[in-house]
Amino acid sequence: MCLMLKCILKLLLNMLCNNLAWNIYQISLVGDPGFFENTY
């Protein structure tokens, strides 16, 4: 059970990191401060 929980947490963390990296990539691609403000 503990191992399964660790796997789920690792997967969630990985998804979060990928999502954050994708957001940063899109922001750097657009390069618009207004777009950045609207996103957050």
TAQUIKA-V654892 format. One record per run of one state. SS is the DSSP state (alpha for helix, beta for strand, coil for the rest). FROM is the first residue (numbers start at 1). LEN is the number of residues. If there is no record, write none. Layout:
<<SS;FROM;LEN> <SS;FROM;LEN>>
This chain:
<<coil;1;1> <alpha;2;29> <coil;31;2> <alpha;33;7> <coil;40;1>>
